[in-house]
Amino acid sequence: MMKFRKMHHGASGAALTAVEDERFTQLGRFLASSKVDEIPQLWNVLVGGMSLVGPRPEDERFVGLHREEFARILTVRPGITGLSQLAFAREAEILDEANRTDDYTQRILPQKVRLDCFYADHRSLRMNVSILFWTVVAVILRLDVAVNRANGRLGMRARPALSTTAAENQ
């Protein structure tokens, strides 16, 4: 999978990145936050290695935790965007800073696996067009998209109003 380099040469560490990850270069931080780092993947789509829509490739360390489900997911061509990418567009912001990997494997990964299995079992042209539309909404308009975990329907995420106390603390 082709991407622009976002991290310093020789950077190593956790498979998950943080919002202010020290491994990012200055340009890399912009590429990640703007999603411009995904543009080279269009080449992968053109040569047939990826699709515009489909489950994102996952780190092999995490695949091993859900081997049976990934056998289903891997029957579908990987994509640049998908249901789990829309549902967890702000993943780096919501992971527990104290233990990102455990939080990811216990809380986020199981939900992503369920969404990717749902996509593998129910994918259609209509679903792909909907995912592409809502990806544009999320990336270009910077709006949060909600993904219904039961039926894959997409829409605007409704954010609860901040309480007076919470608003005063910000």
DSSP file (Angstrom, degrees, kcal/mol; ACC not computed):
  #  RESIDUE AA STRUCTURE BP1 BP2  ACC     N-H-->O    O-->H-N    N-H-->O    O-->H-N    TCO  KAPPA ALPHA  PHI   PSI    X-CA   Y-CA   Z-CA
    1    1 A M              0   0    0      0, 0.0     2,-0.3     0, 0.0    40,-0.1   0.000 360.0 360.0 360.0 121.2    0.0    0.0    0.0
    2    2 A M        +     0   0    0     38,-0.2     2,-0.3    36,-0.1    42,-0.1  -0.619 360.0 155.3 -85.0 137.8    1.6    3.3   -1.1
    3    3 A K        -     0   0    0     -2,-0.3     2,-0.2    37,-0.2    35,-0.1  -0.972  47.3 -95.1-149.7 159.2    1.5    6.3    1.1
    4    4 A F        -     0   0    0     33,-0.9     2,-0.3    -2,-0.3    33,-0.0  -0.545  52.2-100.9 -70.6 144.4    3.5    9.5    1.6
    5    5 A R        +     0   0    0     -2,-0.2    26,-0.1     1,-0.2    -1,-0.1  -0.537  45.4 171.0 -68.9 127.6    6.1    9.1    4.3
    6    6 A K        +     0   0    0     -2,-0.3    19,-3.0     2,-0.1    22,-0.3   0.589  54.3  64.1-109.5 -18.8    4.9   10.8    7.5
    7    7 A M  B    S-A   24   0A   0     17,-0.3    17,-0.2     1,-0.1     3,-0.1  -0.698  90.8 -89.2-113.3 160.0    7.5    9.7   10.0
    8    8 A H    >   -     0   0    0     15,-2.6     3,-1.9    -2,-0.3    -1,-0.1  -0.280  59.8 -86.5 -58.8 148.1   11.2   10.2   10.4
    9    9 A H  T 3  S+     0   0    0      1,-0.3    -1,-0.1    -4,-0.1    -4,-0.0  -0.357 115.9  16.0 -57.9 132.2   13.4    7.7    8.7
   10   10 A G  T 3  S+     0   0    0      1,-0.2    -1,-0.3    -3,-0.1    -2,-0.1   0.532  86.4 159.4  80.9   6.3   13.9    4.7   10.9
   11   11 A A    <   +     0   0    0     -3,-1.9     2,-0.3    12,-0.1    -1,-0.2  -0.369  12.6 174.9 -63.1 138.6   11.0    5.5   13.2
   12   12 A S        +     0   0    0     -2,-0.1     2,-0.3     0, 0.0     3,-0.0  -0.888  19.7  91.9-136.8 169.9    9.8    2.5   15.2
   13   13 A G        +     0   0    0     -2,-0.3     4,-0.1     4,-0.0    -2,-0.0  -0.974  69.3   4.8 143.6-157.4    7.3    1.9   17.9
   14   14 A A        -     0   0    0     -2,-0.3    86,-0.0     1,-0.1     0, 0.0  -0.168  59.4-124.1 -61.8 152.3    3.6    1.0   18.3
   15   15 A A  S    S+     0   0    0      2,-0.1     2,-0.4    44,-0.0    -1,-0.1   0.665  95.3  72.0 -70.0 -16.0    1.5    0.1   15.3
   16   16 A L  S    S-     0   0    0     76,-0.0     2,-0.3     0, 0.0    -2,-0.1  -0.807  75.4-143.5-103.9 141.7   -0.9    2.9   16.3
   17   17 A T        -     0   0    0     -2,-0.4     2,-0.2    83,-0.1    -2,-0.1  -0.769   7.5-138.7-104.1 151.3   -0.1    6.6   16.0
   18   18 A A    >   -     0   0    0     -2,-0.3     3,-1.6     1,-0.1    75,-0.1  -0.635  29.2-108.4 -98.2 162.0   -1.1    9.3   18.4
   19   19 A V  T 3  S+     0   0    0     73,-0.6    -1,-0.1     1,-0.3    74,-0.1   0.917 123.2  31.3 -55.5 -46.1   -2.4   12.8   17.4
   20   20 A E  T 3  S+     0   0    0     -3,-0.0    -1,-0.3     3,-0.0     2,-0.1  -0.250  87.9 170.8-106.5  43.0    0.9   14.3   18.5
   21   21 A D    X   -     0   0    0     -3,-1.6     3,-1.4     1,-0.2    -4,-0.1  -0.330  32.9-142.8 -59.5 128.2    3.1   11.3   17.7
   22   22 A E  T 3  S+     0   0    0      1,-0.3    -1,-0.2    -2,-0.1    -2,-0.0   0.677  95.8  69.0 -67.5 -17.4    6.8   12.2   18.0
   23   23 A R  T 3  S+     0   0    0    -16,-0.1   -15,-2.6     2,-0.0    -1,-0.3   0.703  80.0  98.8 -75.8 -18.5    7.6   10.0   15.1
   24   24 A F  B <  S-A    7   0A   0     -3,-1.4   -17,-0.3   -17,-0.2     2,-0.1  -0.397  70.2-135.9 -67.8 142.2    5.8   12.4   12.7
   25   25 A T     >  -     0   0    0    -19,-3.0     4,-2.1    -2,-0.1     5,-0.2  -0.436  34.2-101.7 -79.6 171.0    7.8   14.9   10.7
   26   26 A Q  H  > S+     0   0    0      1,-0.2     4,-1.3     2,-0.2     5,-0.1   0.941 128.0  42.4 -61.3 -44.9    6.3   18.4   10.5
   27   27 A L  H  > S+     0   0    0      1,-0.2     4,-2.7     2,-0.2    -1,-0.2   0.879 110.2  58.8 -66.7 -37.4    5.0   17.7    7.0
   28   28 A G  H  > S+     0   0    0    -22,-0.3     4,-2.5     1,-0.2    -1,-0.2   0.866 100.5  54.8 -60.3 -38.6    3.9   14.2    8.1
   29   29 A R  H  X S+     0   0    0     -4,-2.1     4,-2.3     2,-0.2    -1,-0.2   0.915 111.2  45.5 -62.1 -42.8    1.6   15.7   10.8
   30   30 A F  H  X S+     0   0    0     -4,-1.3     4,-2.4     2,-0.2     6,-0.3   0.927 111.7  52.2 -64.9 -45.0   -0.1   17.8    8.2
   31   31 A L  H  X>S+     0   0    0     -4,-2.7     6,-1.4     1,-0.2     4,-0.9   0.905 112.9  45.2 -58.5 -43.0   -0.4   14.9    5.7
   32   32 A A  H  <5S+     0   0    0     -4,-2.5     3,-0.3     1,-0.2    -1,-0.2   0.925 115.0  45.4 -68.2 -45.2   -2.0   12.7    8.4
   33   33 A S  H  <5S+     0   0    0     -4,-2.3    -2,-0.2     1,-0.2    -1,-0.2   0.828 118.7  42.1 -71.0 -30.3   -4.4   15.3    9.7
   34   34 A S  H  <5S-     0   0    0     -4,-2.4    -1,-0.2    -5,-0.2    -2,-0.2   0.580 103.6-128.8 -90.6 -10.0   -5.5   16.4    6.2
   35   35 A K  T ><5S+     0   0    0     -4,-0.9     3,-1.6    -3,-0.3     4,-0.2   0.558  70.8 129.5  70.5  10.8   -5.6   12.8    4.8
   36   36 A V  G > < +     0   0    0     -5,-0.7     3,-1.7    -6,-0.3    -4,-0.1   0.768  58.3  74.0 -63.5 -24.9   -3.4   13.8    1.9
   37   37 A D  G 3  S+     0   0    0     -6,-1.4   -33,-0.9     1,-0.3    -1,-0.3   0.651  87.1  63.3 -64.0 -13.0   -1.2   10.8    2.8
   38   38 A E  G X  S+     0   0    0     -3,-1.6     3,-1.7    -7,-0.2     4,-0.3   0.657  77.5  87.9 -83.8 -16.8   -3.9    8.6    1.2
   39   39 A I  T X  S+     0   0    0     -3,-1.7     3,-2.3     1,-0.3     4,-0.3   0.860  79.1  59.8 -55.8 -43.2   -3.6   10.1   -2.3
   40   40 A P  T >> S+     0   0    0      0, 0.0     3,-1.5     0, 0.0     4,-0.7   0.756  90.1  73.3 -59.6 -20.1   -0.8    7.7   -3.5
   41   41 A Q  H <> S+     0   0    0     -3,-1.7     4,-1.7     1,-0.3    -2,-0.2   0.706  77.3  76.2 -67.3 -16.9   -3.2    4.8   -2.8
   42   42 A L  H <> S+     0   0    0     -3,-2.3     4,-2.5    -4,-0.3    -1,-0.3   0.846  89.7  57.9 -60.2 -31.3   -5.1    5.9   -5.9
   43   43 A W  H <> S+     0   0    0     -3,-1.5     4,-2.2    -4,-0.3    -1,-0.2   0.920 102.7  52.7 -61.7 -43.1   -2.2    4.2   -7.8
   44   44 A N  H  <>S+     0   0    0     -4,-0.7     5,-2.0     1,-0.2     6,-1.5   0.860 109.9  49.0 -60.5 -35.2   -3.0    1.0   -6.0
   45   45 A V  H ><5S+     0   0    0     -4,-1.7     3,-1.2     4,-0.2    -2,-0.2   0.933 109.5  51.5 -68.4 -45.9   -6.6    1.3   -7.1
   46   46 A L  H 3<5S+     0   0    0     -4,-2.5    -2,-0.2     1,-0.3    -1,-0.2   0.857 111.9  45.7 -60.9 -37.0   -5.6    2.0  -10.7
   47   47 A V  T 3<5S-     0   0    0     -4,-2.2    -1,-0.3    -5,-0.1    -2,-0.2   0.440 118.7-110.2 -89.3   1.5   -3.4   -1.1  -10.9
   48   48 A G  T < 5S+     0   0    0     -3,-1.2    -3,-0.2    -4,-0.3    -2,-0.1   0.526  87.6 113.2  90.2   6.4   -6.1   -3.3   -9.2
   49   49 A G  S   <S+     0   0    0     -5,-2.0     2,-0.3    -6,-0.2    -4,-0.2   0.729  83.3  19.6 -82.1 -21.6   -4.5   -3.9   -5.8
   50   50 A M        -     0   0    0     -6,-1.5     2,-0.3    27,-0.1    -2,-0.2  -0.891  68.6-135.3-139.0 167.8   -7.1   -2.0   -3.9
   51   51 A S  E     -b   79   0B   0     27,-2.9    29,-1.3    -2,-0.3    30,-0.2  -0.780  28.3-116.7-115.1 163.8  -10.6   -0.7   -4.3
   52   52 A L  E    S+     0   0B   0     -2,-0.3    29,-2.0    27,-0.2    28,-0.4   0.910 105.9  36.2 -64.6 -40.3  -11.9    2.8   -3.5
   53   53 A V  E    S+b   81   0B   0     26,-0.2    29,-0.2    27,-0.2    -1,-0.2  -0.942  85.2  88.8-119.2 134.3  -14.2    1.2   -0.9
   54   54 A G  S    S-     0   0    0     27,-2.5    25,-0.2    -2,-0.4     2,-0.1  -0.880  77.9 -48.4 162.6 171.9  -13.4   -1.8    1.3
   55   55 A P        -     0   0    0      0, 0.0    24,-1.3     0, 0.0    26,-0.1  -0.385  59.6-117.4 -63.9 140.7  -11.9   -2.8    4.6
   56   56 A R        -     0   0    0     22,-0.2    24,-0.1     1,-0.1     2,-0.0  -0.517  34.7 -98.6 -75.3 144.7   -8.5   -1.2    5.3
   57   57 A P        -     0   0    0      0, 0.0     2,-0.3     0, 0.0    -1,-0.1  -0.396  43.2-146.8 -59.9 141.6   -5.5   -3.5    5.7
   58   58 A E        -     0   0    0     -3,-0.1     5,-0.1     1,-0.1     2,-0.0  -0.825  24.7 -91.1-113.3 151.5   -4.8   -4.1    9.4
   59   59 A D    >>  -     0   0    0     -2,-0.3     4,-1.7     1,-0.1     3,-1.6  -0.362  36.5-124.6 -58.3 135.5   -1.5   -4.7   11.1
   60   60 A E  H 3> S+     0   0    0      1,-0.3     4,-1.7     2,-0.2    -1,-0.1   0.766 108.8  64.5 -59.4 -26.5   -0.7   -8.4   11.2
   61   61 A R  H 34 S+     0   0    0      1,-0.2    -1,-0.3     2,-0.2     4,-0.3   0.846 108.6  40.6 -64.2 -31.9   -0.4   -8.3   15.0
   62   62 A F  H X> S+     0   0    0     -3,-1.6     3,-1.0     2,-0.2     4,-0.5   0.797 107.0  61.8 -86.2 -30.7   -4.0   -7.4   15.2
   63   63 A V  H >< S+     0   0    0     -4,-1.7     3,-1.6     1,-0.3     7,-0.3   0.900  97.1  60.6 -59.9 -40.4   -5.2   -9.8   12.5
   64   64 A G  G >< S+     0   0    0     -4,-1.7     3,-0.7     1,-0.3    -1,-0.3   0.732  96.2  61.0 -60.8 -22.6   -4.0  -12.7   14.6
   65   65 A L  G <4 S+     0   0    0     -3,-1.0    -1,-0.3    -4,-0.3    -2,-0.2   0.702 119.1  25.6 -77.3 -19.7   -6.4  -11.7   17.4
   66   66 A H  G <X S+     0   0    0     -3,-1.6     4,-2.6    -4,-0.5     5,-0.2  -0.320  75.4 153.0-137.8  50.4   -9.4  -12.2   15.2
   67   67 A R  H <> S+     0   0    0     -3,-0.7     4,-1.5     1,-0.2    -1,-0.1   0.858  71.6  50.6 -55.6 -43.6   -8.1  -14.8   12.6
   68   68 A E  H  > S+     0   0    0      1,-0.2     4,-0.9     2,-0.2    -1,-0.2   0.924 113.6  44.3 -63.8 -45.3  -11.5  -16.3   11.8
   69   69 A E  H >> S+     0   0    0      1,-0.2     4,-2.2     2,-0.2     3,-0.5   0.889 110.5  54.8 -67.1 -38.7  -13.2  -13.0   11.2
   70   70 A F  H 3X S+     0   0    0     -4,-2.6     4,-2.9    -7,-0.3    -1,-0.2   0.781  97.0  65.1 -68.0 -24.6  -10.3  -11.7    9.1
   71   71 A A  H 3< S+     0   0    0     -4,-1.5    -1,-0.2    -5,-0.2    -2,-0.2   0.906 108.4  41.2 -60.9 -38.7  -10.6  -14.8    6.9
   72   72 A R  H X< S+     0   0    0     -4,-0.9     3,-1.5    -3,-0.5    -2,-0.2   0.924 115.2  50.0 -70.4 -46.3  -14.0  -13.3    5.9
   73   73 A I  H >< S+     0   0    0     -4,-2.2     3,-1.8     1,-0.3    -2,-0.2   0.880 103.9  59.4 -61.5 -39.6  -12.8   -9.8    5.7
   74   74 A L  T 3< S+     0   0    0     -4,-2.9    -1,-0.3     1,-0.3    -2,-0.2   0.488  86.9  75.4 -74.2  -1.5   -9.8  -10.7    3.5
   75   75 A T  T <  S+     0   0    0     -3,-1.5     2,-0.4    -4,-0.1    -1,-0.3   0.608  89.7  72.4 -78.4 -11.1  -12.2  -12.2    0.8
   76   76 A V  S <  S-     0   0    0     -3,-1.8     3,-0.1    -4,-0.2    44,-0.1  -0.837  96.4-107.1-105.8 139.5  -12.9   -8.5   -0.1
   77   77 A R        -     0   0    0     -2,-0.4   -27,-0.1     1,-0.1    -2,-0.1  -0.427  44.3-108.6 -61.1 134.0  -10.4   -6.3   -1.9
   78   78 A P        -     0   0    0      0, 0.0   -27,-2.9     0, 0.0     2,-0.3  -0.265  40.0-153.3 -63.9 154.5   -9.0   -3.7    0.6
   79   79 A G  E     -b   51   0B   0    -24,-1.3   -27,-0.2   -25,-0.2   -26,-0.2  -0.814  28.7-123.8-129.3 167.3  -10.1   -0.2    0.1
   80   80 A I  E    S+     0   0B   0    -29,-1.3     2,-0.3   -28,-0.4   -27,-0.2   0.839 100.8  16.7 -75.0 -35.6   -9.0    3.4    0.7
   81   81 A T  E    S+b   53   0B   0    -29,-2.0   -27,-2.5   -30,-0.2     2,-0.3  -0.927  71.2 151.4-135.8 160.5  -12.2    4.1    2.7
   82   82 A G     >  -     0   0    0     -2,-0.3     4,-1.9   -29,-0.2     5,-0.2  -0.959  57.4 -72.4-169.6-176.9  -14.9    1.9    4.4
   83   83 A L  H  > S+     0   0    0     -2,-0.3     4,-2.6     1,-0.2     5,-0.2   0.914 126.0  48.5 -59.9 -45.2  -17.4    1.7    7.2
   84   84 A S  H  > S+     0   0    0      1,-0.2     4,-1.8     2,-0.2    -1,-0.2   0.824 108.4  54.6 -70.5 -28.0  -14.9    1.3    9.9
   85   85 A Q  H  4 S+     0   0    0      2,-0.2    -1,-0.2     1,-0.2    -2,-0.2   0.885 112.1  44.2 -69.5 -37.1  -12.8    4.3    8.7
   86   86 A L  H >< S+     0   0    0     -4,-1.9     3,-1.0     1,-0.2    59,-0.4   0.907 114.0  49.4 -71.4 -41.3  -15.9    6.5    8.8
   87   87 A A  H 3< S+     0   0    0     -4,-2.6     3,-0.2     1,-0.3    -2,-0.2   0.844 123.5  31.5 -65.7 -33.2  -16.9    5.1   12.2
   88   88 A F  T >< S+     0   0    0     -4,-1.8     3,-1.6    -5,-0.2    -1,-0.3  -0.224  72.5 134.7-121.2  42.9  -13.5    5.7   13.7
   89   89 A A  T <  S+     0   0    0     -3,-1.0     3,-0.2     1,-0.3    -1,-0.2   0.776  81.8  42.8 -61.5 -26.7  -12.2    8.7   11.7
   90   90 A R  T >> S+     0   0    0     -3,-0.2     3,-1.2     1,-0.2     4,-1.1  -0.096  74.8 133.0-110.3  33.2  -11.0   10.2   15.0
   91   91 A E  H X>  +     0   0    0     -3,-1.6     4,-1.3     1,-0.3     3,-0.9   0.881  68.4  55.3 -52.0 -46.3   -9.5    7.0   16.4
   92   92 A A  H 34 S+     0   0    0      1,-0.3   -73,-0.6    -3,-0.2    -1,-0.3   0.789 108.1  51.1 -61.8 -26.6   -6.2    8.6   17.4
   93   93 A E  H <4 S+     0   0    0     -3,-1.2    -1,-0.3     1,-0.2    -2,-0.2   0.722 112.6  43.6 -82.7 -22.2   -8.1   11.2   19.5
   94   94 A I  H << S+     0   0    0     -4,-1.1    -2,-0.2    -3,-0.9    -1,-0.2   0.557  85.3 106.8-104.3  -8.4  -10.2    8.7   21.4
   95   95 A L  S  < S-     0   0    0     -4,-1.3     2,-0.4     1,-0.1     5,-0.1  -0.457  83.4-101.0 -71.2 144.2   -7.6    6.0   22.3
   96   96 A D    >   -     0   0    0      3,-0.3     3,-0.7     4,-0.2     7,-0.2  -0.508  26.5-149.6 -65.5 117.4   -6.5    5.9   25.9
   97   97 A E  T 3  S+     0   0    0     -2,-0.4     3,-0.5     1,-0.2    -1,-0.2   0.810  92.8  61.3 -59.7 -31.7   -3.1    7.7   26.0
   98   98 A A  T 3  S+     0   0    0      1,-0.3    -1,-0.2     2,-0.1     2,-0.1   0.851 128.1   4.6 -68.6 -34.2   -2.0    5.5   28.9
   99   99 A N    <>  +     0   0    0     -3,-0.7     4,-2.3     1,-0.1    -3,-0.3  -0.515  68.1 170.6-152.7  77.9   -2.3    2.3   26.9
  100  100 A R  H  > S+     0   0    0     -3,-0.5     4,-2.7     1,-0.2    -4,-0.2   0.885  78.6  50.6 -57.9 -45.3   -3.2    2.8   23.3
  101  101 A T  H  > S+     0   0    0      2,-0.2     4,-2.8     1,-0.2     5,-0.2   0.933 112.4  44.6 -66.1 -47.0   -2.6   -0.8   22.1
  102  102 A D  H  > S+     0   0    0      2,-0.2     4,-2.3     1,-0.2     5,-0.3   0.920 114.5  49.9 -62.6 -42.9   -4.7   -2.4   24.8
  103  103 A D  H  X>S+     0   0    0     -4,-2.3     4,-2.6    -7,-0.2     5,-1.1   0.922 113.1  47.4 -60.6 -43.9   -7.5    0.1   24.4
  104  104 A Y  I  <>S+     0   0    0     -4,-2.7     5,-3.6    -5,-0.2     4,-0.4   0.945 114.8  43.9 -63.1 -49.2   -7.4   -0.5   20.6
  105  105 A T  I  <5S+     0   0    0     -4,-2.8    -1,-0.2     1,-0.2    -2,-0.2   0.817 123.0  36.7 -70.1 -29.1   -7.5   -4.3   20.8
  106  106 A Q  I  <5S+     0   0    0     -4,-2.3    -2,-0.2    -5,-0.2    -1,-0.2   0.815 132.9  17.2 -92.1 -32.5  -10.1   -4.4   23.5
  107  107 A R  I  <5S+     0   0    0     -4,-2.6     4,-0.5    -5,-0.3    -3,-0.2   0.839 130.3  28.4-109.8 -46.6  -12.5   -1.6   22.6
  108  108 A I  I >><S+     0   0    0     -5,-1.1     4,-2.3    -4,-0.4     3,-0.6   0.932 111.0  57.9 -88.7 -50.2  -12.0   -0.4   19.0
  109  109 A L  H 3><S+     0   0    0     -5,-3.6     4,-2.9     1,-0.2     5,-0.2   0.881 103.2  53.5 -54.8 -45.2  -10.7   -3.4   17.0
  110  110 A P  H 3> S+     0   0    0      0, 0.0     4,-2.0     0, 0.0    -1,-0.2   0.887 111.4  47.2 -58.9 -35.7  -13.7   -5.7   17.8
  111  111 A Q  H <> S+     0   0    0     -3,-0.6     4,-2.3    -4,-0.5    -2,-0.2   0.904 112.4  49.0 -70.3 -40.4  -16.1   -2.9   16.5
  112  112 A K  H  X S+     0   0    0     -4,-2.3     4,-2.8     2,-0.2     5,-0.2   0.906 110.2  51.9 -63.8 -41.0  -14.0   -2.4   13.4
  113  113 A V  H  X S+     0   0    0     -4,-2.9     4,-2.5    -5,-0.2     5,-0.2   0.921 109.7  49.0 -61.8 -44.2  -13.9   -6.2   12.8
  114  114 A R  H  X S+     0   0    0     -4,-2.0     4,-2.4    -5,-0.2    -1,-0.2   0.919 113.1  47.2 -62.1 -43.0  -17.7   -6.4   13.1
  115  115 A L  H  X S+     0   0    0     -4,-2.3     4,-2.5     2,-0.2    -2,-0.2   0.910 112.9  48.2 -65.3 -41.8  -18.2   -3.4   10.6
  116  116 A D  H  X S+     0   0    0     -4,-2.8     4,-2.5     2,-0.2    -2,-0.2   0.870 112.0  49.3 -68.5 -35.5  -15.7   -4.9    8.1
  117  117 A C  H  X S+     0   0    0     -4,-2.5     4,-2.1    -5,-0.2    -2,-0.2   0.909 109.7  52.4 -66.2 -41.6  -17.4   -8.3    8.3
  118  118 A F  H  X S+     0   0    0     -4,-2.4     4,-1.8    -5,-0.2    -2,-0.2   0.939 111.0  47.3 -57.6 -47.2  -20.8   -6.6    7.8
  119  119 A Y  H  X S+     0   0    0     -4,-2.5     4,-1.6     1,-0.2     3,-0.2   0.931 110.3  51.9 -60.8 -46.1  -19.3   -4.9    4.7
  120  120 A A  H  < S+     0   0    0     -4,-2.5    -1,-0.2     1,-0.2    -2,-0.2   0.864 116.0  41.3 -59.1 -36.1  -17.9   -8.2    3.4
  121  121 A D  H  < S+     0   0    0     -4,-2.1    -1,-0.2     1,-0.1    -2,-0.2   0.729 128.2  27.4 -83.8 -23.5  -21.3   -9.9    3.8
  122  122 A H  H  < S+     0   0    0     -4,-1.8    -2,-0.2    -3,-0.2     5,-0.2   0.263  78.5 144.2-126.1  10.9  -23.5   -7.0    2.5
  123  123 A R     <  +     0   0    0     -4,-1.6     2,-0.3    -5,-0.1     3,-0.1  -0.193  18.1 157.2 -60.9 145.2  -21.4   -5.0    0.0
  124  124 A S     >  -     0   0    0      1,-0.1     4,-2.5     0, 0.0     5,-0.2  -0.956  56.5 -99.8-156.6 167.1  -23.2   -3.5   -2.9
  125  125 A L  H  > S+     0   0    0     -2,-0.3     4,-2.5     1,-0.2     5,-0.2   0.912 123.4  53.0 -59.9 -42.5  -22.9   -0.7   -5.4
  126  126 A R  H  > S+     0   0    0      1,-0.2     4,-2.1     2,-0.2    -1,-0.2   0.914 109.9  47.0 -60.8 -43.9  -25.4    1.3   -3.4
  127  127 A M  H  > S+     0   0    0      2,-0.2     4,-2.6     1,-0.2    -1,-0.2   0.915 111.7  51.3 -65.0 -42.1  -23.4    0.8   -0.2
  128  128 A N  H  X S+     0   0    0     -4,-2.5     4,-2.5     2,-0.2    -2,-0.2   0.909 110.1  48.5 -62.2 -42.5  -20.1    1.7   -2.0
  129  129 A V  H  X S+     0   0    0     -4,-2.5     4,-2.6     2,-0.2    -1,-0.2   0.910 112.1  49.9 -64.2 -41.0  -21.6    4.9   -3.4
  130  130 A S  H  X S+     0   0    0     -4,-2.1     4,-2.6    -5,-0.2     5,-0.2   0.919 110.8  48.9 -63.2 -44.0  -23.0    5.9    0.1
  131  131 A I  H  X S+     0   0    0     -4,-2.6     4,-1.9     2,-0.2    -2,-0.2   0.914 112.1  48.8 -62.9 -43.0  -19.6    5.2    1.7
  132  132 A L  H  X S+     0   0    0     -4,-2.5     4,-1.9     2,-0.2    -2,-0.2   0.924 111.5  49.8 -62.9 -43.9  -17.8    7.4   -1.0
  133  133 A F  H  X S+     0   0    0     -4,-2.6     4,-1.9     1,-0.2    -2,-0.2   0.948 113.7  44.5 -58.5 -49.9  -20.4   10.2   -0.5
  134  134 A W  H  X S+     0   0    0     -4,-2.6     4,-2.3     1,-0.2    -1,-0.2   0.768 108.0  58.8 -71.3 -24.9  -20.0   10.2    3.3
  135  135 A T  H  X S+     0   0    0     -4,-1.9     4,-3.0    -5,-0.2     5,-0.3   0.910 105.8  49.2 -66.3 -41.6  -16.2   10.0    3.0
  136  136 A V  H  X>S+     0   0    0     -4,-1.9     4,-2.3     2,-0.2     5,-1.1   0.918 110.6  50.9 -61.6 -42.9  -16.3   13.2    1.0
  137  137 A V  H  <5S+     0   0    0     -4,-1.9     6,-1.5     3,-0.2     4,-0.5   0.923 115.2  42.8 -59.0 -44.7  -18.4   14.7    3.7
  138  138 A A  H  <5S+     0   0    0     -4,-2.3     4,-0.2     4,-0.2    -2,-0.2   0.907 123.7  33.8 -70.4 -42.6  -16.0   13.6    6.4
  139  139 A V  H  <5S+     0   0    0     -4,-3.0    -3,-0.2     3,-0.1    -2,-0.2   0.936 128.4  30.7 -83.7 -47.9  -12.7   14.5    4.6
  140  140 A I  T  <5S+     0   0    0     -4,-2.3    -3,-0.2    -5,-0.3    -2,-0.1   0.936 131.1  32.7 -79.5 -47.9  -13.7   17.7    2.7
  141  141 A L  S   <S-     0   0    0     -5,-1.1    -3,-0.2    -4,-0.5    -1,-0.2   0.578  97.4-135.0 -87.3  -9.4  -16.3   19.2    4.9
  142  142 A R        +     0   0    0     -6,-0.3     2,-0.3    -4,-0.2    -4,-0.2   0.851  52.4 147.3  58.8  37.6  -14.7   17.9    8.1
  143  143 A L        -     0   0    0     -6,-1.5     2,-0.3     1,-0.0    -1,-0.2  -0.777  52.4-110.2-103.0 149.9  -18.0   16.7    9.5
  144  144 A D        -     0   0    0     -2,-0.3    13,-2.2    13,-0.2     2,-0.4  -0.629  30.5-152.4 -81.5 133.6  -18.5   13.7   11.8
  145  145 A V  E     -C  156   0C   0    -59,-0.4     2,-0.4    -2,-0.3    11,-0.2  -0.866   3.3-144.0-108.1 138.1  -20.2   10.7   10.2
  146  146 A A  E     -C  155   0C   0      9,-3.4     9,-1.7    -2,-0.4     2,-0.5  -0.823   7.9-158.9-100.5 140.4  -22.2    8.2   12.1
  147  147 A V  E     -C  154   0C   0     -2,-0.4     2,-0.6     7,-0.2     7,-0.2  -0.979  17.0-134.3-120.1 119.9  -22.3    4.5   11.2
  148  148 A N     >  -     0   0    0      5,-2.9     4,-2.3    -2,-0.5     5,-0.1  -0.627  12.8-153.1 -72.4 118.4  -25.2    2.4   12.4
  149  149 A R  T  4 S+     0   0    0     -2,-0.6    -1,-0.2     1,-0.2   -31,-0.1   0.726  89.2  50.8 -67.9 -21.9  -23.5   -0.8   13.6
  150  150 A A  T  4 S+     0   0    0      1,-0.1    -1,-0.2     3,-0.1    -2,-0.0   0.856 129.5  10.2 -85.2 -36.8  -26.6   -3.0   13.0
  151  151 A N  T  4 S-     0   0    0      2,-0.1    -2,-0.2    -3,-0.1    -1,-0.1   0.413  92.0-118.3-128.2   1.7  -27.3   -2.0    9.3
  152  152 A G     <  +     0   0    0     -4,-2.3    -3,-0.1     1,-0.2     2,-0.1   0.535  56.4 156.1  74.6   5.6  -24.4    0.0    8.0
  153  153 A R        -     0   0    0     -5,-0.1    -5,-2.9    -6,-0.1     2,-0.3  -0.378  29.5-146.6 -68.2 145.6  -26.5    3.1    7.4
  154  154 A L  E     +C  147   0C   0     -7,-0.2     2,-0.3    -2,-0.1    -7,-0.2  -0.843  31.2 132.9-115.7 149.2  -24.6    6.3    7.3
  155  155 A G  E     -C  146   0C   0     -9,-1.7    -9,-3.4    -2,-0.3     2,-0.2  -0.951  57.3 -49.9-170.4-174.1  -25.6    9.8    8.4
  156  156 A M  E     -C  145   0C   0     -2,-0.3     2,-0.4   -11,-0.2   -11,-0.2  -0.538  56.2-117.9 -74.9 138.3  -24.5   12.9   10.4
  157  157 A R        -     0   0    0    -13,-2.2     2,-0.7    -2,-0.2   -13,-0.2  -0.643  22.7-139.4 -76.9 128.0  -23.3   12.2   13.9
  158  158 A A        -     0   0    0     -2,-0.4    -1,-0.0   -13,-0.0   -13,-0.0  -0.812  16.3-156.5 -90.1 116.6  -25.5   13.9   16.4
  159  159 A R        -     0   0    0     -2,-0.7     3,-0.1     1,-0.0     2,-0.1  -0.795  18.8-119.1 -93.7 131.2  -23.4   15.4   19.2
  160  160 A P        -     0   0    0      0, 0.0     3,-0.1     0, 0.0     2,-0.1  -0.399  37.3-100.0 -66.0 146.4  -25.0   15.9   22.5
  161  161 A A        -     0   0    0      1,-0.1     2,-0.2    -2,-0.1     0, 0.0  -0.388  41.4-107.0 -64.9 143.2  -25.0   19.5   23.7
  162  162 A L        -     0   0    0      1,-0.1    -1,-0.1    -3,-0.1     2,-0.1  -0.477  32.7-119.2 -70.5 139.8  -22.3   20.4   26.2
  163  163 A S     >  -     0   0    0     -2,-0.2     4,-2.7     1,-0.1     5,-0.2  -0.374  28.1-107.1 -71.5 162.2  -23.5   20.9   29.7
  164  164 A T  H  > S+     0   0    0      1,-0.2     4,-2.1     2,-0.2     5,-0.2   0.896 121.2  50.1 -58.2 -42.4  -22.9   24.3   31.2
  165  165 A T  H  > S+     0   0    0      2,-0.2     4,-1.7     1,-0.2    -1,-0.2   0.926 112.0  46.8 -63.3 -45.7  -20.1   22.9   33.5
  166  166 A A  H  > S+     0   0    0      1,-0.2     4,-0.6     2,-0.2    -2,-0.2   0.896 112.4  50.4 -64.5 -39.6  -18.4   21.2   30.6
  167  167 A A  H >< S+     0   0    0     -4,-2.7     3,-0.7     1,-0.2    -1,-0.2   0.878 109.3  51.0 -66.5 -37.1  -18.6   24.3   28.4
  168  168 A E  H 3< S+     0   0    0     -4,-2.1    -1,-0.2     1,-0.2    -2,-0.2   0.834 106.3  55.8 -69.2 -31.5  -17.2   26.5   31.2
  169  169 A N  H 3<        0   0    0     -4,-1.7    -1,-0.2     1,-0.2    -2,-0.2   0.583 360.0 360.0 -77.4 -10.0  -14.2   24.0   31.6
  170  170 A Q    <<        0   0    0     -3,-0.7    -1,-0.2    -4,-0.6    -2,-0.2   0.465 360.0 360.0 -97.0 360.0  -13.2   24.3   28.0
